[in-house]
Amino acid sequence: MPGSAHVDTFCRDHLPPPDRQPEFLFDRPELHYPERLNCAEELLEGAIRRFGPDRPCLRGPEETLTYGELSARSNRIAHVLVDDFGLRPGNRVLLRGPNNPWTVAAWLAVVKAGGVAVTVMPLLRAKEIAELVTLTAADLVVTDHRFTADLPEHLPTLTYGGPGPDDLVARCPSKEDSFTCVDTAADDVVLLAPTSGTTGRPKATMHYHRDVLACADTFARHVLKPVADDVFTGTPPIGFTFGLGGLVVFPLRFGASTFLVERATPEELADTVARHGVTVLFTAPTAYKAMLAAGKAGQLAGLRRCVSAGEHLPAATWEHFRRETGLRIINGIGGTELLHIFISAADDDIRPGATGRVVPGFHAAVLDEDGEPVPDGMPGRLAVKGPTGCRYLADDRQLDYVRDGWNLTGDRYVRDEDGYFWFQARDDDMIVSAGYNIAGPEVENALLEHPDVAETAVVAAPDPDRGMIAHAFVVLADGVAGDEAKAAELQAFVKSVIAPYKYPRRVEFVAELPRTPSGKVQRYRLRARVRDAASGIPPGSALIP
């Protein structure tokens, strides 16, 4: 495209054709961005222009950086990338590191230098990393020195935080603390975001510089409503777009600060909130439930905002958290394909159990299988369009995700007459059993109301008589024994909460659920497990007809 700053045109060359991309909408004034835009310059230097260089920006156990100090560090890193490693605009840089100030500074430096960030979860293994390197044709690896294992040997690698003169930390002092950001176009690709792996086959979504600002100028601006004195923290890795938005983009856009934690149990997370004056928390539904179970409600008193995404937030968890803390969790649905949250609600606008209403800047509809809107109150396929949308990197699944200008998220929803969207199931979580449609998440929500259930996931299992049955994988609370009597008790409980035909006809007790590094349950692994066991009952399960 004329005006692109990319010398390396790989990303531009692998965009989906225009007729396979969604319709993009910019129908609010805050979404009108200039044609030339470097989102790192706007986020960081823009915040300095508005709030000054001396405000705290990144906090951590070992150091706190002001906005000015983060600017200087990211500028020095940009010089290392360009001067020492020959980074050219459009080159892909694979970033691998935990949530710490050096990782964030490296991400900003890549963007300032016109590179394309491919930020991966630190705990990915060699096969997964190799697939992403091949998919994105990465040119360079920048990694925390503790995460050099499993990296491809053929790529130049720059470590940070380790010993030796070649480490990034040692290189930076000799570099200038000013850097002229590459004059990228607003629609130059800035990041390739890998999906979190719930299907097992990797994809990468392509997002522009303007998209990064748009996710802040929609959900953050209109629902989260951060203020400059807020202190953010959370558990999602910044290799997950939920974490990139909640812990980097949103605080920078509004002049706030972030306390970065590399790893934290729910108990440690609650203590961090209390110890460091955190006011905005991003984490998963299971963590909110676990903090209460650990007796940490009192540690959360200073919070102003709690955000949950990545998994459906059960109404029982929301209600329990409200009773214990007085706080209303902000639920939301987003996705790597659209970068961040597009349906949500906060404060008095929340209806417990509903995901929320369309975030200003987005449009959403519930469609039937032919792509036509269904009446309010009827379930259908969730379709979304707005300032961001799906652009898969060289992937035929683009045709499944984008139809008639809509992004089809793969979720089943009901919209009520007041415009609230109520989650039913993922498309592949619908269980058709003896002619009845059973939504797996509805069964999960019922099971979670039982005090002995810590976690659960419900999937379809083959059955010779009913075609499919609901198979519940259940993690019990500490000290509770899983046996046939407990399985029968849980099944009877579900029958008392929802329609009896929806109860799980098979209950399998497990020590833990398989999850991605971002915390999503890997249901495809559970489905494979029940398919493999179709000829018999897996060990440790209890089958009650």
Solvent accessible surface area in square Angstrom, and as a share of the most:
residue,aa,sasa,rsa
1,M,121,0.54
2,P,127,0.80
3,G,42,0.41
4,S,35,0.23
5,A,23,0.18
6,H,15,0.07
7,V,89,0.51
8,D,23,0.12
9,T,64,0.37
10,F,37,0.15
11,C,0,0.00
12,R,50,0.18
13,D,98,0.51
14,H,67,0.30
15,L,29,0.15
16,P,12,0.07
17,P,64,0.40
18,P,119,0.75
19,D,126,0.65
20,R,111,0.40
21,Q,33,0.15
22,P,7,0.04
23,E,83,0.37
24,F,42,0.18
25,L,32,0.16
26,F,63,0.26
27,D,84,0.43
28,R,79,0.29
29,P,108,0.68
30,E,43,0.19
31,L,2,0.01
32,H,122,0.54
33,Y,42,0.16
34,P,83,0.52
35,E,149,0.67
36,R,94,0.34
37,L,13,0.07
38,N,13,0.06
39,C,0,0.00
40,A,0,0.00
41,E,49,0.22
42,E,38,0.17
43,L,0,0.00
44,L,0,0.00
45,E,35,0.16
46,G,0,0.00
47,A,0,0.00
48,I,36,0.18
49,R,153,0.56
50,R,116,0.42
51,F,78,0.33
52,G,23,0.22
53,P,65,0.41
54,D,118,0.61
55,R,63,0.23
56,P,52,0.33
57,C,2,0.01
58,L,4,0.02
59,R,68,0.25
60,G,11,0.11
61,P,114,0.71
62,E,172,0.77
63,E,55,0.25
64,T,69,0.40
65,L,11,0.06
66,T,34,0.20
67,Y,1,0.00
68,G,21,0.20
69,E,86,0.38
70,L,0,0.00
71,S,9,0.06
72,A,21,0.16
73,R,37,0.14
74,S,0,0.00
75,N,12,0.06
76,R,69,0.25
77,I,0,0.00
78,A,0,0.00
79,H,32,0.14
80,V,0,0.00
81,L,1,0.00
82,V,53,0.31
83,D,85,0.44
84,D,60,0.31
85,F,57,0.24
86,G,47,0.45
87,L,10,0.05
88,R,120,0.44
89,P,27,0.17
90,G,0,0.00
91,N,14,0.07
92,R,9,0.03
93,V,0,0.00
94,L,0,0.00
95,L,2,0.01
96,R,6,0.02
97,G,4,0.04
98,P,11,0.07
99,N,7,0.04
100,N,19,0.10
101,P,11,0.07
102,W,41,0.14
103,T,1,0.01
104,V,0,0.00
105,A,0,0.00
106,A,1,0.00
107,W,3,0.01
108,L,0,0.00
109,A,0,0.00
110,V,0,0.00
111,V,0,0.00
112,K,0,0.00
113,A,1,0.01
114,G,0,0.00
115,G,0,0.00
116,V,0,0.00
117,A,1,0.00
118,V,0,0.00
119,T,14,0.08
120,V,3,0.02
121,M,13,0.06
122,P,16,0.10
123,L,96,0.48
124,L,22,0.11
125,R,138,0.50
126,A,46,0.36
127,K,148,0.63
128,E,76,0.34
129,I,0,0.00
130,A,50,0.39
131,E,60,0.27
132,L,8,0.04
133,V,8,0.05
134,T,112,0.65
135,L,47,0.23
136,T,0,0.00
137,A,39,0.31
138,A,9,0.07
139,D,51,0.27
140,L,7,0.03
141,V,0,0.00
142,V,1,0.00
143,T,0,0.00
144,D,3,0.02
145,H,69,0.31
146,R,129,0.47
147,F,41,0.17
148,T,62,0.36
149,A,69,0.53
150,D,57,0.30
151,L,25,0.12
152,P,24,0.15
153,E,173,0.78
154,H,135,0.60
155,L,20,0.10
156,P,69,0.43
157,T,54,0.31
158,L,2,0.01
159,T,35,0.21
160,Y,2,0.01
161,G,42,0.40
162,G,18,0.17
163,P,129,0.81
164,G,40,0.38
165,P,116,0.73
166,D,99,0.51
167,D,4,0.02
168,L,0,0.00
169,V,57,0.32
170,A,53,0.41
171,R,56,0.20
172,C,7,0.04
173,P,102,0.64
174,S,99,0.64
175,K,41,0.18
176,E,115,0.52
177,D,74,0.38
178,S,65,0.42
179,F,42,0.17
180,T,123,0.71
181,C,24,0.15
182,V,34,0.19
183,D,90,0.46
184,T,0,0.00
185,A,4,0.03
186,A,9,0.07
187,D,24,0.13
188,D,1,0.00
189,V,2,0.01
190,V,0,0.00
191,L,7,0.03
192,L,1,0.00
193,A,7,0.05
194,P,20,0.12
195,T,29,0.17
196,S,19,0.12
197,G,22,0.21
198,T,49,0.28
199,T,80,0.46
200,G,43,0.41
201,R,125,0.46
202,P,43,0.27
203,K,19,0.08
204,A,0,0.00
205,T,0,0.00
206,M,0,0.00
207,H,0,0.00
208,Y,13,0.05
209,H,0,0.00
210,R,45,0.16
211,D,0,0.00
212,V,1,0.00
213,L,2,0.01
214,A,1,0.01
215,C,6,0.04
216,A,0,0.00
217,D,1,0.00
218,T,1,0.00
219,F,0,0.00
220,A,0,0.00
221,R,89,0.32
222,H,46,0.21
223,V,12,0.07
224,L,0,0.00
225,K,113,0.48
226,P,13,0.08
227,V,77,0.44
228,A,27,0.21
229,D,114,0.59
230,D,3,0.02
231,V,14,0.08
232,F,0,0.00
233,T,0,0.00
234,G,1,0.01
235,T,51,0.29
236,P,8,0.05
237,P,24,0.15
238,I,3,0.02
239,G,12,0.11
240,F,16,0.07
241,T,10,0.06
242,F,14,0.06
243,G,0,0.00
244,L,11,0.06
245,G,2,0.02
246,G,0,0.00
247,L,2,0.01
248,V,2,0.01
249,V,1,0.00
250,F,0,0.00
251,P,4,0.02
252,L,2,0.01
253,R,29,0.11
254,F,29,0.12
255,G,0,0.00
256,A,1,0.01
257,S,4,0.03
258,T,1,0.00
259,F,8,0.04
260,L,4,0.02
261,V,15,0.09
262,E,72,0.32
263,R,212,0.77
264,A,27,0.21
265,T,66,0.38
266,P,38,0.24
267,E,71,0.32
268,E,92,0.41
269,L,1,0.00
270,A,0,0.00
271,D,33,0.17
272,T,11,0.07
273,V,2,0.01
274,A,50,0.39
275,R,164,0.60
276,H,68,0.30
277,G,45,0.44
278,V,1,0.00
279,T,30,0.17
280,V,0,0.00
281,L,0,0.00
282,F,0,0.00
283,T,1,0.01
284,A,23,0.18
285,P,8,0.05
286,T,52,0.30
287,A,14,0.11
288,Y,0,0.00
289,K,51,0.21
290,A,33,0.25
291,M,0,0.00
292,L,18,0.09
293,A,89,0.69
294,A,40,0.31
295,G,65,0.62
296,K,44,0.19
297,A,21,0.16
298,G,62,0.59
299,Q,64,0.29
300,L,0,0.00
301,A,88,0.68
302,G,53,0.51
303,L,10,0.05
304,R,94,0.34
305,R,24,0.09
306,C,1,0.01
307,V,0,0.00
308,S,0,0.00
309,A,7,0.06
310,G,30,0.29
311,E,43,0.19
312,H,51,0.23
313,L,4,0.02
314,P,11,0.07
315,A,41,0.32
316,A,35,0.27
317,T,8,0.05
318,W,13,0.05
319,E,67,0.30
320,H,62,0.28
321,F,0,0.00
322,R,85,0.31
323,R,171,0.62
324,E,92,0.41
325,T,34,0.19
326,G,50,0.48
327,L,30,0.15
328,R,81,0.29
329,I,1,0.00
330,I,2,0.01
331,N,14,0.07
332,G,7,0.07
333,I,24,0.12
334,G,28,0.27
335,G,20,0.20
336,T,12,0.07
337,E,19,0.09
338,L,1,0.01
339,L,5,0.03
340,H,7,0.03
341,I,4,0.02
342,F,2,0.01
343,I,0,0.00
344,S,4,0.03
345,A,7,0.06
346,A,13,0.10
347,D,67,0.35
348,D,125,0.65
349,D,50,0.26
350,I,25,0.13
351,R,91,0.33
352,P,55,0.35
353,G,22,0.21
354,A,7,0.06
355,T,4,0.02
356,G,2,0.02
357,R,93,0.34
358,V,44,0.25
359,V,1,0.01
360,P,46,0.29
361,G,7,0.07
362,F,14,0.06
363,H,82,0.37
364,A,13,0.10
365,A,13,0.10
366,V,6,0.04
367,L,9,0.04
368,D,50,0.26
369,E,110,0.50
370,D,125,0.65
371,G,32,0.31
372,E,100,0.45
373,P,95,0.60
374,V,25,0.15
375,P,94,0.59
376,D,67,0.35
377,G,48,0.46
378,M,104,0.47
379,P,75,0.47
380,G,2,0.02
381,R,45,0.16
382,L,0,0.00
383,A,0,0.00
384,V,1,0.00
385,K,23,0.10
386,G,0,0.00
387,P,0,0.00
388,T,1,0.00
389,G,0,0.00
390,C,0,0.00
391,R,0,0.00
392,Y,6,0.02
393,L,1,0.01
394,A,70,0.54
395,D,22,0.11
396,D,100,0.52
397,R,41,0.15
398,Q,6,0.03
399,L,87,0.43
400,D,84,0.44
401,Y,27,0.10
402,V,14,0.08
403,R,107,0.39
404,D,132,0.68
405,G,16,0.15
406,W,51,0.18
407,N,0,0.00
408,L,14,0.07
409,T,10,0.06
410,G,19,0.18
411,D,9,0.05
412,R,56,0.20
413,Y,3,0.01
414,V,23,0.13
415,R,73,0.27
416,D,29,0.15
417,E,153,0.69
418,D,68,0.35
419,G,22,0.22
420,Y,9,0.04
421,F,2,0.01
422,W,78,0.27
423,F,34,0.14
424,Q,58,0.26
425,A,0,0.00
426,R,98,0.36
427,D,49,0.26
428,D,82,0.43
429,D,5,0.03
430,M,61,0.27
431,I,1,0.01
432,V,84,0.48
433,S,4,0.03
434,A,54,0.42
435,G,69,0.66
436,Y,110,0.42
437,N,95,0.49
438,I,4,0.02
439,A,11,0.08
440,G,0,0.00
441,P,9,0.05
442,E,62,0.28
443,V,0,0.00
444,E,15,0.07
445,N,39,0.20
446,A,2,0.02
447,L,0,0.00
448,L,28,0.14
449,E,89,0.40
450,H,14,0.06
451,P,114,0.72
452,D,31,0.16
453,V,4,0.03
454,A,37,0.29
455,E,40,0.18
456,T,11,0.06
457,A,0,0.00
458,V,0,0.00
459,V,1,0.01
460,A,26,0.20
461,A,0,0.00
462,P,47,0.29
463,D,32,0.16
464,P,134,0.84
465,D,131,0.68
466,R,79,0.29
467,G,45,0.43
468,M,75,0.33
469,I,4,0.02
470,A,1,0.01
471,H,0,0.00
472,A,0,0.00
473,F,0,0.00
474,V,0,0.00
475,V,18,0.10
476,L,24,0.12
477,A,34,0.26
478,D,146,0.76
479,G,90,0.87
480,V,43,0.25
481,A,73,0.57
482,G,39,0.38
483,D,73,0.38
484,E,112,0.50
485,A,73,0.57
486,K,26,0.11
487,A,0,0.00
488,A,43,0.33
489,E,75,0.34
490,L,0,0.00
491,Q,5,0.02
492,A,61,0.47
493,F,54,0.23
494,V,0,0.00
495,K,86,0.36
496,S,90,0.58
497,V,55,0.31
498,I,32,0.16
499,A,38,0.30
500,P,82,0.52
501,Y,78,0.29
502,K,29,0.12
503,Y,17,0.06
504,P,0,0.00
505,R,43,0.16
506,R,24,0.09
507,V,0,0.00
508,E,0,0.00
509,F,32,0.14
510,V,24,0.14
511,A,100,0.78
512,E,133,0.60
513,L,10,0.05
514,P,28,0.17
515,R,73,0.27
516,T,6,0.03
517,P,59,0.37
518,S,15,0.10
519,G,20,0.20
520,K,47,0.20
521,V,6,0.03
522,Q,20,0.09
523,R,33,0.12
524,Y,67,0.26
525,R,123,0.45
526,L,5,0.02
527,R,41,0.15
528,A,32,0.25
529,R,103,0.38
530,V,1,0.01
531,R,142,0.52
532,D,121,0.63
533,A,20,0.15
534,A,59,0.46
535,S,120,0.78
536,G,39,0.38
537,I,86,0.44
538,P,13,0.08
539,P,128,0.80
540,G,58,0.55
541,S,23,0.15
542,A,4,0.03
543,L,62,0.31
544,I,46,0.23
545,P,137,0.86
